[in-house]
Amino acid sequence: MDEMPLAPSQVAAAVDKTPAGTGRPAFLITVDTEGDNLWAKPRAVTTQNAEYLPRFQALCERYGLKPTYLTNWEMANDPRFQPFGRDVLARGVGEIGMHLHAWNSPPIVPLTADDDQFAPYLIEYPEAQIREKVKVMTDTLEGTFGVKMVSHRAGRWSFDETYARVLVEHGYRVDCSVTPHVSWRFCKGDPSRCGGTDFTAFPEHAYFMDLADIRRPGDSPLLELPVTIVRTRRYPRPIEALRRRLSDSFYGTVAMRRLFPHYRWLMPTGGNGAALLWVLAQATRERRPYVELAIHSSELMPGGSPKLPDAQSIDRLYADLEALFAAAMVANFEGYTLAEYHDAVAMP
């Protein structure tokens, strides 16, 4: 889709109040709850990382934070994750939501010559298959955990209007797939298609989506909660124009990120503790009503991701998380699940 900046009136329509008028900003934690080291594109997906989630949950509870575990097919069927998720729900200390990896979520209908290798996006499938995959995934999660699914994140950050409408038809009320300032055009799914979603023209803040144009606030019941990604600086127009032209290319994107970095995620990597604290401080200065941290469940396990190969790297990750959570408490943040945040800000 073409990039079109939001008009001032549309920006003003975004949800910008703190939950239920408390005056306290919300700290949201989203966990893409999926198989081990999927970056390696394994033929057989394992789910050993389910054993490492209790440590993370305990840390969150110590600071009054409530993770939302956005769960995909293999984890929904994991016999270790299932009792963990039910316990989290029973104690009211977190939420289970939906995360859909189209290439290995039933019904399995091959889209490319090698779906395990190419990992096609759900939005690249025919609409009938999108509907059926969402239905099967939703029914599986609701049957397993005994609660209505209302929160969602798209697999590989790929989202469009058809996908949004299907979510609404199935009763979803929150999506958190938008990554402001970031284009995924360089990141291919089906090699014959044009890559992932370009979110560079999307809002940074919460908004109820227009289902005819998901870049814009509208009157649908689907609340978009973009991941917290903060711009660090603005470059001259020629540099910004070059960035956009190169965003379709993997190597062009890598080069621009290294030469002209301009945003930071609230996403821990085990070596970016100072950057996480900077993002939190910037969000506090901007008086944002929420921040949203994103992490993968496999990143909580040694060897579960490329950047965290051993126990020592996991300990560094936890040190960064603890420092971030402690700073959030000092800054008066309060823990919410995605569904709780929706209900709080949707109040009249």
C-alpha positions in Angstrom: 0.0 0.0 0.0 1.2 3.6 -0.6 2.5 5.6 2.3 0.1 8.4 3.4 0.7 10.3 6.6 -2.3 10.6 9.0 -4.2 13.9 9.0 -4.2 15.8 12.3 -7.9 15.0 12.9 -7.2 11.3 12.5 -4.2 11.4 14.9 -6.5 13.1 17.4 -8.9 10.2 17.2 -6.3 7.8 18.6 -6.8 6.4 22.1 -4.5 8.5 24.2 -5.8 8.3 27.8 -4.4 6.3 30.6 -6.4 3.3 31.7 -9.7 4.1 33.4 -8.5 7.7 34.2 -6.0 6.4 36.8 -3.3 8.8 35.6 -0.9 5.8 35.7 0.6 4.6 32.4 0.3 0.9 31.5 3.2 -1.5 31.1 2.2 -4.2 28.6 4.3 -7.4 28.0 3.7 -9.4 24.9 5.3 -12.8 24.5 5.3 -14.5 21.0 4.9 -18.0 22.4 6.2 -20.3 19.8 8.7 -23.1 19.0 12.4 -23.1 19.7 14.7 -21.0 17.5 12.4 -20.6 14.5 15.0 -18.2 13.0 16.8 -21.4 12.0 13.8 -22.6 10.0 13.8 -26.1 11.5 11.9 -28.9 9.7 10.8 -30.4 12.9 9.7 -27.7 15.4 10.4 -28.4 19.1 9.0 -26.6 22.1 11.5 -27.1 24.9 11.3 -23.3 25.7 7.9 -24.0 27.5 10.0 -25.3 30.4 11.7 -21.8 30.8 8.5 -19.7 31.1 7.9 -20.1 34.8 11.1 -18.1 35.6 9.9 -15.3 33.4 6.4 -15.4 34.9 7.8 -15.2 38.4 9.9 -12.1 37.6 6.9 -10.4 36.1 4.7 -11.2 39.1 7.3 -9.8 41.4 6.8 -6.4 39.8 3.1 -6.7 39.4 3.3 -7.1 35.6 1.0 -9.4 33.6 2.3 -11.0 30.4 0.1 -11.8 27.4 1.3 -15.0 25.9 0.4 -14.8 22.2 0.4 -18.5 21.5 0.9 -20.4 18.2 0.0 -23.9 17.1 2.9 -25.9 18.4 2.8 -24.2 21.8 -1.0 -24.5 22.1 -0.5 -28.3 21.8 2.5 -28.5 24.1 1.7 -30.6 27.2 4.1 -28.4 29.3 2.7 -25.1 28.2 -0.9 -26.1 28.6 -0.9 -26.4 32.5 1.3 -23.3 32.7 -1.2 -21.3 30.7 -4.2 -22.5 32.7 -2.5 -21.7 36.0 -1.7 -18.1 34.7 -5.3 -17.6 33.8 -6.7 -19.1 37.0 -4.6 -16.8 39.1 -5.3 -13.7 37.0 -1.6 -13.0 36.4 -1.6 -13.0 32.6 -3.5 -13.7 29.4 -3.4 -16.2 26.6 -3.9 -14.7 23.1 -3.4 -15.9 19.6 -0.3 -15.9 17.3 -0.6 -17.6 13.9 2.3 -18.9 11.8 0.5 -19.7 8.6 2.9 -22.2 7.1 2.4 -24.8 9.9 -1.0 -24.0 11.3 -3.8 -26.2 10.0 -5.4 -26.7 7.7 -2.0 -27.3 6.0 -2.3 -26.2 2.3 1.1 -25.8 0.6 1.6 -22.3 -0.8 5.2 -22.4 -2.1 7.7 -25.0 -3.2 9.0 -25.2 0.4 6.8 -23.6 3.1 9.1 -24.6 5.9 11.9 -22.6 4.2 10.0 -19.6 3.0 7.5 -19.3 5.9 4.8 -17.5 3.9 2.7 -14.8 5.5 -0.9 -15.5 6.3 -1.9 -12.5 4.2 -0.4 -14.3 1.1 -3.0 -17.1 1.3 -6.4 -17.0 -0.3 -9.1 -15.4 1.9 -10.9 -18.7 2.4 -7.7 -20.2 3.8 -7.1 -17.2 6.0 -10.5 -17.6 7.5 -10.1 -21.3 8.1 -6.7 -21.0 9.7 -7.9 -18.3 12.1 -11.0 -20.4 13.0 -9.0 -23.5 13.7 -6.4 -21.7 15.7 -9.0 -19.8 17.7 -11.1 -22.9 18.4 -8.0 -24.8 19.5 -6.9 -22.1 22.0 -10.4 -21.6 23.4 -10.9 -25.3 23.8 -7.6 -25.8 25.4 -7.7 -22.9 27.9 -11.4 -22.5 28.4 -11.5 -18.7 27.7 -12.5 -16.5 24.8 -9.6 -15.4 22.7 -9.6 -11.6 22.3 -5.9 -10.6 21.7 -3.7 -11.3 18.7 -0.4 -10.7 17.0 0.2 -11.7 13.4 3.0 -14.1 12.6 6.1 -12.4 11.2 4.5 -9.0 11.8 2.4 -9.3 8.6 -1.1 -7.8 8.7 -3.7 -6.3 6.3 -7.4 -5.3 6.1 -8.7 -8.8 5.3 -6.9 -10.3 8.2 -8.3 -7.5 10.5 -11.8 -8.2 9.4 -11.5 -11.9 10.0 -10.2 -11.3 13.5 -13.2 -9.1 14.2 -15.6 -11.7 12.9 -14.1 -14.1 15.5 -14.5 -11.7 18.4 -11.0 -10.4 18.7 -10.7 -7.0 20.3 -7.0 -6.3 20.4 -4.2 -6.5 17.8 -0.6 -5.7 18.4 1.0 -6.5 15.0 1.9 -2.9 14.0 5.6 -2.0 14.3 5.7 1.8 13.7 8.7 3.1 11.6 9.5 -0.4 10.4 8.9 -1.9 7.0 9.1 -5.6 6.4 9.1 -5.4 2.6 12.7 -6.7 2.6 11.6 -9.8 4.5 10.1 -12.3 2.0 7.5 -14.9 2.6 6.3 -16.4 -0.7 9.3 -15.6 -2.9 6.9 -14.6 -5.8 5.3 -11.9 -3.7 6.4 -8.5 -2.5 7.4 -9.2 1.2 5.9 -8.2 4.5 3.8 -5.2 5.6 5.3 -1.7 5.5 4.3 0.0 8.8 6.3 3.2 8.3 3.2 5.4 7.9 1.3 3.8 10.8 0.6 5.5 14.1 2.9 5.0 17.2 -0.1 5.1 19.6 -3.2 3.1 20.2 -6.2 3.5 17.9 -9.3 1.6 17.0 -8.7 0.5 13.4 -10.5 1.5 10.2 -11.1 -2.0 8.7 -11.0 -0.4 5.2 -7.6 1.1 5.8 -5.7 -0.3 8.9 -3.3 2.7 8.9 -6.1 4.9 10.1 -8.3 5.2 13.2 -11.9 4.2 12.6 -15.0 2.9 14.4 -14.3 -0.8 14.4 -14.1 -2.7 17.7 -10.5 -3.7 17.0 -8.0 -1.8 19.2 -4.5 -1.6 17.7 -1.7 -1.4 20.3 1.5 -0.9 18.3 4.7 -2.2 19.8 6.7 0.6 21.5 9.3 1.7 18.9 10.7 5.2 19.6 12.3 7.4 16.9 15.7 8.5 18.1 16.3 11.2 15.5 15.1 12.6 12.2 17.5 12.9 9.2 17.4 15.4 6.3 14.8 14.7 3.7 17.2 13.1 1.2 18.3 10.5 3.8 14.7 9.8 4.7 13.8 9.4 1.1 16.7 7.1 0.5 15.6 5.0 3.5 12.2 4.5 2.0 13.6 3.5 -1.4 15.9 1.0 0.1 13.3 -0.5 2.5 12.3 -3.2 -0.1 15.9 -4.6 -0.1 17.3 -6.7 2.7 20.8 -5.4 2.2 19.6 -1.8 1.8 17.6 -2.1 5.0 20.6 -3.5 6.9 22.9 -0.7 5.5 20.5 2.1 6.4 20.0 0.7 9.9 23.7 0.6 10.6 24.6 3.9 8.9 21.5 6.0 9.9 19.8 4.4 12.9 16.6 6.2 13.8 14.5 4.1 16.1 14.7 1.7 19.1 12.4 -1.1 20.1 11.2 -2.0 23.6 12.5 -5.5 22.8 15.2 -7.1 25.0 18.1 -8.9 23.3 20.4 -9.7 26.2 22.8 -6.8 25.4 20.6 -3.7 25.1 19.8 -2.8 28.7 20.8 0.8 28.3 18.6 1.2 25.2 15.6 -0.3 26.9 15.9 2.2 29.8 16.3 5.0 27.2 13.1 3.9 25.5 11.2 3.8 28.8 12.5 7.2 29.8 11.6 8.7 26.4 8.1 7.2 26.6 7.7 8.7 30.1 8.9 12.2 28.9 6.3 11.9 26.1 3.6 11.0 28.6 2.6 7.9 26.6 -0.3 6.1 28.2 1.3 2.7 27.7 4.5 1.0 26.7 4.5 -2.4 25.1 7.5 -4.8 25.4 7.8 -7.6 22.9 9.8 -10.8 23.4 9.8 -14.4 22.0 9.3 -17.3 24.4 12.3 -19.1 22.9 14.5 -16.1 23.8 14.1 -17.1 27.4 15.9 -20.4 26.8 19.6 -20.9 26.3 20.1 -21.7 22.6 16.6 -20.8 21.8 17.5 -17.9 19.6 20.6 -16.7 17.7 21.6 -13.9 20.1 21.2 -15.9 23.4 23.3 -19.1 23.0 24.0 -20.0 26.6 22.9 -19.7 30.3 25.2 -16.7 30.8 23.5 -14.8 28.0 20.1 -15.6 29.5 21.2 -14.3 32.9 22.3 -11.0 31.2 18.8 -10.8 29.6 17.2 -11.3 33.0 19.4 -8.6 34.5 18.3 -6.2 31.8 14.6 -7.1 32.3 14.9 -6.7 36.1 16.5 -3.2 35.7 13.7 -2.2 33.2 10.9 -3.5 35.4 12.3 -1.7 38.4 12.6 1.5 36.5 9.0 1.1 35.3 7.9 0.9 38.9 9.8 4.0 39.8 8.1 5.8 36.9 4.7 4.7 38.2 3.7 2.2 35.5 1.1 -0.4 36.2 0.9 -3.9 34.7 -2.0 -4.8 32.3 -2.7 -7.6 29.9 -3.8 -6.6 26.5 -7.4 -7.4 27.2 -7.4 -5.5 30.5 -5.9 -2.5 28.7 -8.6 -2.7 26.0 -11.4 -2.8 28.6 -9.8 0.1 30.6 -9.4 2.5 27.8 -12.7 1.6 26.1 -14.7 2.7 29.1 -16.7 5.9 28.5 
